[in-house]
Amino acid sequence: MSAALSDTLETIARIRADVCALHAELTRYGLVVWTAGNVSARVPGHDLMVIKPSGVSYDDLTPEQMVVTDLYGVPVAGDAAGEWGNPGLSPSSDTAAHAYVYRQMPDVGGVVHTHSTYATAWAARGEAIPCVLTMMGDEFGGTIPVGPFALIGDDSIGQGIVETLKDSNSPAVLMQNHGPFTIGKDARDAVKAAVMCEEVARTVHISRQLGEPLPIDQAKIESLYARYQNVYGR
């Protein structure tokens, strides 16, 4: 085995472990039920990604079950020795959407999809979540937008994600009648965006039961976002 291949396999093993562990965060924060939802990560320096297998219980997930695919969602077989270690499981039904995002958005290193209750309720209404919280200004730089309705099965969902987010600061999009997808510089960053998306979806929903939330001036939103992204925690 060449040194380059050995390094690649070590990287994939690490990413498999990370992606597997991050799925536990989805259940920890109540963002998924049964086997729904998925986390994926780009393999740096390669046209590859790692994603959850389809139909496997979260309690049963192991790093070895994470599926390696190319950026068209095709599982990588490797050579006769099975070097890639793919488990023979089908990748998530949302793989084509994740793969399209990676092809079109080279700075994205992680993608997450959930059916979290409050964010999905906004998606069911086809309604963007307005930026009425400083937390939203910090994390999303404005409104969390709605993407178009699209059926699962090809990269139509991915096209909607990219088209909606390409001119937005938001790392989250509510795909109409479906649910939230989030992106990040890596998979952990995308999981954080999914957690925060559900939190603000819930808070703004509750606020609207009490009355109309107060808007935040766009200049102040931009100031919040700039500070949080460039100064906070640095």
Secondary structure as UniProt FT lines:
FT   HELIX           3..28
FT   TURN            29..30
FT   TURN            34..35
FT   STRAND          38..43
FT   TURN            44..47
FT   STRAND          48..51
FT   TURN            54..55
FT   HELIX           58..60
FT   HELIX           63..65
FT   STRAND          67..70
FT   TURN            71..72
FT   TURN            80..81
FT   TURN            83..84
FT   TURN            93..94
FT   HELIX           95..104
FT   TURN            106..107
FT   STRAND          110..113
FT   HELIX           117..125
FT   HELIX           134..140
FT   STRAND          146..147
FT   TURN            152..153
FT   HELIX           156..165
FT   TURN            166..167
FT   STRAND          172..175
FT   TURN            176..178
FT   STRAND          179..184
FT   HELIX           187..210
FT   HELIX           218..230
FT   TURN            231..233
//
